[in-house]
Amino acid sequence: MKGILVRAVWKDIEPEDNIFNWDIIDEQIEAANLYGKKISLGVGSGPNSPDWLYTMGAASITYDIPFEGTIPVPWDGIFLGQWTDFVKELGDRYQNDTTIQLVYITNSSTNGFEMQIPFQPTPDYPSLGYSDQKMIDSWKTVVNTFKEAFPNHYLTNDFHPVNASDLVADSIYTYAQTQIGERYGASAWWWTQHNTTVYPAQYSLLQHSASNNLFSGLQMAASGTDNPDTFGSGGMPEALSLAISQNMCYWEIWNNDILNEDFESLLENASCSTVTSTVQSIPNPEILIFPNPASNYFHIKTSQESIPKSLQLYNSTGQLVQSAKRQTTLNVSGLPNGFYFLKIELISQVIVRTVLIVR
């Protein structure tokens, strides 16, 4: 065990506007240092937002599925202003802390740490004027804030469908990867071998992320000790084996599973070796793809002004859906919205870029 996931909540750290209780995190850092461990830090808002936020007039959503709660409307201006102010304060205090290795990008969501929003909320989404674009814009604002607040840490966030759509997750993965670069990777806080088919689009995001960095991670969806049936056949050990087979080497495992003698041999001997894909994205781009997202055409411009030898577009499941030779434009007008991988063959190298089709 290399470290500990520390989960804290906004309302405890900022119980009153601009009054902060940093002891909650400081004590965890002190304890981690005592045992020579590192920290992944997640601070949740959502149902754990402070009451004074609503006194200021922030719009809210209430719900009772899968449990009762109230969250700020994610695209509400008051919420976004106060939340981003809090994240800046968080960064000012901890951006140079070396015990904290990774920071979770969090937004207003059902539990404040993951990406999903409530089912059947009050008011309902049509009344709130919901759109995927409003959610995307909210997440972009939050991504930008965490990027600036924590320039020295790895950053990640969980991915779920949002209001039964994969567009938000696809868009934010592409955006964060572009904006943050090699410090960014995807996470899944729903990991079971069963949920890889429940969330296939998000599973594809995680697979792509794991091919490019060492810290794309997963959190076991439940305790293998208390709820083995959650994982399906093979239980938690099989879920861990699946992660290893996919080169996902950062695992958050429940505490009582770590202490369970039945899992002791499994966890002591589990090892993971990330592999570098034969075709990589490079951090210093030699190509420009525009527009991205696109609705009808992707245009490709190389730094050497040369024409690519070939263009190949793959969907999130790895199927080739479009190709062209000796062209700088790719027609995608007949393809559905979603997240794709564009493979560009140049004279001396092959480059893969993440692209998005949106209409």
C-alpha positions in Angstrom: 0.0 0.0 0.0 1.6 3.2 -1.2 -0.9 5.7 0.2 -4.3 6.7 1.3 -7.3 8.3 -0.4 -8.4 11.2 1.8 -11.9 12.3 1.2 -13.0 15.6 2.8 -16.1 17.7 2.2 -16.6 21.4 1.5 -19.0 22.1 4.3 -16.5 20.9 6.9 -13.6 22.8 5.5 -15.5 26.1 4.9 -18.3 26.0 7.5 -18.8 29.7 7.0 -18.0 31.9 4.0 -14.3 32.6 3.9 -13.7 30.8 7.3 -11.6 27.7 6.8 -10.8 24.6 8.9 -7.7 23.2 7.3 -7.0 20.8 10.3 -9.2 18.2 8.6 -6.6 17.8 5.8 -3.5 18.8 7.8 -4.0 16.0 10.3 -4.3 13.5 7.5 -1.0 14.7 5.9 0.7 14.4 9.3 -0.5 10.9 9.8 0.5 9.9 6.3 4.0 11.3 6.9 4.3 9.4 10.1 3.8 6.1 8.2 5.7 7.1 5.1 2.7 7.1 2.9 1.3 9.4 0.2 -2.1 10.9 -0.3 -4.7 11.2 -3.1 -7.0 14.1 -2.1 -10.6 14.4 -3.0 -12.8 17.3 -1.7 -16.5 16.8 -2.4 -19.2 19.4 -2.8 -22.7 18.3 -4.1 -24.7 17.1 -1.1 -21.8 18.2 1.1 -22.0 21.9 0.1 -22.3 24.4 3.0 -25.7 25.8 3.9 -24.5 29.3 3.5 -24.2 28.7 -0.2 -28.0 28.4 -0.5 -28.5 31.4 1.7 -26.6 33.4 -1.0 -29.2 32.2 -3.5 -27.5 29.3 -5.2 -30.1 27.2 -7.1 -30.5 23.6 -5.8 -31.7 20.2 -6.8 -33.3 17.7 -4.4 -33.6 14.0 -5.0 -34.4 10.7 -3.2 -32.9 8.1 -5.6 -30.6 6.3 -4.9 -30.7 8.2 -1.6 -32.0 11.5 -0.3 -29.9 14.6 -0.9 -29.7 18.2 -2.2 -27.0 19.5 -4.5 -26.3 22.9 -6.1 -27.3 23.1 -9.8 -23.9 22.5 -11.4 -24.1 25.3 -13.9 -25.5 27.8 -11.4 -23.4 31.0 -11.4 -23.4 31.4 -7.6 -22.3 27.9 -7.0 -19.5 28.0 -9.6 -18.2 31.3 -8.3 -18.0 30.1 -4.7 -16.8 26.6 -5.6 -13.9 27.9 -7.8 -13.0 30.4 -5.1 -12.8 27.5 -2.6 -10.6 25.4 -5.0 -8.2 28.4 -5.4 -7.9 28.6 -1.6 -7.3 24.9 -1.4 -4.6 25.2 -4.0 -3.0 28.2 -2.3 -2.5 26.0 0.8 -1.5 22.7 -0.7 -0.1 23.2 -4.2 3.5 22.7 -3.0 2.7 19.8 -0.6 4.6 16.7 -1.7 2.7 14.3 0.5 -0.3 14.9 -1.7 0.5 13.2 -5.0 -2.8 13.3 -6.8 -5.9 15.6 -6.6 -9.4 14.7 -7.8 -11.2 17.3 -9.9 -14.7 17.4 -8.4 -18.0 19.2 -9.2 -21.5 19.3 -7.9 -22.8 15.7 -8.4 -24.9 13.1 -6.6 -22.2 12.4 -4.0 -19.8 15.2 -4.8 -16.9 13.1 -5.9 -18.2 11.3 -9.0 -19.6 12.7 -12.3 -23.2 11.5 -12.2 -26.1 13.7 -11.4 -29.4 12.8 -9.7 -32.2 10.6 -11.2 -35.7 12.2 -11.2 -34.7 15.5 -9.4 -36.9 18.3 -8.2 -37.2 20.5 -10.1 -36.9 18.3 -13.1 -34.2 18.9 -15.7 -36.5 20.5 -18.3 -37.6 23.0 -15.7 -34.0 23.7 -14.9 -33.2 24.2 -18.6 -30.7 21.3 -18.6 -28.5 20.8 -21.6 -25.4 18.7 -22.1 -23.6 21.9 -23.1 -24.4 23.5 -19.7 -22.9 20.5 -17.9 -19.8 20.6 -20.2 -19.3 24.3 -19.6 -19.6 23.8 -15.9 -17.0 21.0 -15.9 -14.7 23.0 -18.1 -14.8 25.9 -15.6 -13.9 23.5 -12.8 -11.2 21.7 -14.8 -9.5 25.1 -15.5 -9.6 26.1 -11.9 -8.1 22.8 -10.6 -5.4 23.0 -13.3 -4.3 26.5 -12.1 -4.8 25.8 -8.4 -2.6 22.6 -8.5 0.2 23.1 -11.0 2.5 20.5 -9.3 0.1 17.6 -8.9 -1.4 14.8 -11.0 -5.0 15.5 -11.6 -7.9 13.1 -12.3 -11.7 12.8 -12.2 -14.3 10.1 -12.2 -16.4 9.4 -15.3 -20.0 8.4 -15.5 -22.9 8.9 -18.0 -24.6 12.2 -17.2 -28.4 12.3 -17.6 -28.1 9.1 -19.7 -25.7 10.8 -22.1 -22.0 10.0 -22.7 -21.4 13.3 -24.4 -20.4 15.2 -21.2 -17.8 12.5 -20.2 -16.4 12.3 -23.7 -16.1 16.1 -24.0 -14.5 16.6 -20.6 -12.0 13.8 -21.1 -10.9 15.3 -24.4 -10.8 18.8 -22.9 -8.9 18.0 -19.7 -6.4 15.9 -21.6 -5.8 18.8 -24.0 -5.6 21.4 -21.3 -3.7 19.6 -18.6 -1.6 17.2 -20.7 0.6 14.5 -19.1 -0.4 15.5 -15.6 -4.0 14.3 -16.3 -5.6 10.8 -16.3 -9.0 9.3 -16.1 -10.6 7.5 -13.1 -13.5 5.1 -12.5 -15.1 4.9 -9.1 -17.4 2.1 -10.2 -14.9 -0.7 -10.9 -16.2 -4.2 -11.2 -15.9 -6.6 -14.2 -19.6 -6.2 -14.4 -19.6 -2.4 -14.7 -17.2 -2.4 -17.6 -20.3 -3.4 -19.7 -22.7 -1.1 -17.8 -20.4 1.9 -18.6 -18.8 0.9 -21.9 -18.1 4.4 -23.1 -16.4 5.4 -19.8 -14.5 2.1 -19.9 -13.1 3.1 -23.3 -12.0 6.4 -21.8 -10.2 4.6 -19.0 -8.5 2.2 -21.4 -7.3 5.1 -23.6 -6.0 7.0 -20.5 -4.2 3.9 -19.2 -2.3 3.5 -22.4 -0.8 7.0 -21.9 0.1 7.4 -18.2 0.9 5.5 -15.0 -1.9 6.9 -12.8 -5.2 6.2 -14.6 -7.0 4.7 -11.7 -10.0 2.9 -10.4 -11.8 2.6 -7.1 -13.5 -0.7 -6.3 -17.2 -0.1 -6.4 -17.8 -2.0 -3.2 -16.1 -4.1 -0.5 -15.1 -7.5 -1.7 -15.4 -8.6 1.9 -18.9 -7.4 2.6 -20.4 -7.3 -1.0 -18.6 -9.9 -3.1 -21.7 -10.4 -5.4 -21.4 -6.8 -6.6 -18.4 -7.8 -8.7 -20.0 -10.7 -10.4 -18.1 -14.0 -11.1 -14.8 -14.1 -9.3 -15.5 -11.3 -6.9 -13.0 -8.6 -6.1 -10.0 -10.7 -7.1 -11.3 -11.0 -10.6 -11.9 -7.3 -10.8 -8.3 -6.6 -9.7 -7.1 -9.1 -12.3 -9.0 -7.3 -15.0 -7.5 -4.0 -14.0 -4.0 -5.5 -14.2 -4.7 -7.0 -17.7 -5.7 -3.5 -18.9 -2.5 -1.9 -17.6 -4.4 0.1 -14.9 -2.0 0.2 -12.1 -3.5 2.6 -9.6 -6.1 0.9 -7.4 -8.2 2.2 -4.5 -9.2 -0.8 -2.5 -11.5 -0.8 0.5 -9.9 -0.7 3.9 -11.6 -3.9 5.2 -10.4 -5.8 2.1 -6.8 -4.7 2.8 -7.2 -6.0 6.4 -9.0 -9.3 5.2 -6.7 -12.2 5.7 -8.4 -14.0 2.8 -7.1 -11.3 0.4 -3.6 -11.0 2.0 -1.8 -13.2 -0.4 -3.7 -11.6 -3.4 -2.7 -8.1 -2.5 0.8 -8.9 -1.4 1.6 -10.6 -4.7 -0.5 -8.3 -7.1 1.8 -6.6 -9.5 1.2 -4.4 -12.5 3.5 -3.2 -15.3 2.3 -0.4 -17.5 3.1 -0.8 -21.1 3.7 2.0 -23.6 1.4 1.8 -26.6 3.2 1.4 -30.0 1.3 4.5 -31.2 1.5 7.4 -28.7 0.2 10.9 -28.4 3.1 13.2 -28.0 3.0 16.1 -25.5 4.5 18.6 -27.9 2.0 18.4 -30.8 3.3 18.5 -34.3 -0.2 18.6 -35.8 -3.2 20.8 -35.5 -6.7 19.3 -35.8 -9.5 21.8 -36.2 -12.3 22.2 -35.3 -12.3 19.8 -32.4 -15.1 19.1 -31.5 -16.3 19.0 -35.1 -19.7 18.3 -36.7 -18.8 17.5 -40.3 -15.1 17.8 -41.0 -11.8 17.5 -39.3 -8.9 19.5 -40.9 -5.4 18.4 -40.2 -2.4 20.7 -40.5 1.2 19.4 -39.7 4.1 21.6 -38.6 6.1 20.6 -41.6 3.1 21.5 -43.9 3.3 18.0 -45.3 0.2 15.9 -46.3 -0.4 12.9 -44.0 0.2 9.5 -45.7 -3.1 8.3 -44.2 -5.8 9.2 -41.7 -7.8 6.5 -39.8 -10.6 7.2 -37.4 -11.5 4.6 -34.7 -14.6 4.7 -32.5 -14.5 4.2 -28.7 -14.6 0.4 -29.1 -11.6 0.3 -31.5 -13.5 -0.2 -34.8 -12.2 1.6 -37.9 -15.1 3.9 -39.0 -13.4 6.2 -41.5 -10.2 6.5 -43.5 -8.4 8.5 -46.1 -5.1 8.6 -47.9 -3.0 11.7 -48.8 -5.6 14.1 -47.5 -5.8 16.9 -44.9 -9.5 16.7 -44.4 -11.7 13.9 -43.0 -15.4 13.9 -43.6 -17.3 12.7 -40.5 -20.7 14.0 -41.3 -22.3 10.5 -41.4 -20.9 9.4 -38.0 -22.7 9.6 -34.6 -21.7 12.0 -31.8 -19.0 10.7 -29.6 -15.4 10.3 -28.7 -13.0 8.9 -31.3 -9.3 8.3 -31.9 -7.7 9.8 -35.0 -4.6 8.0 -36.2 -2.4 10.1 -38.4 0.4 8.5 -40.3 3.2 11.0 -41.2 6.4 10.3 -43.1 8.5 9.4 -40.0 6.0 8.7 -37.3 2.4 7.8 -36.4 0.4 10.0 -34.0 -2.9 9.4 -32.3 -5.2 12.2 -31.2 -8.4 12.2 -29.3 -11.3 13.9 -31.2 -14.9 14.5 -30.6 -17.9 14.7 -32.9 -20.8 16.9 -31.7 -23.8 18.3 -33.4 
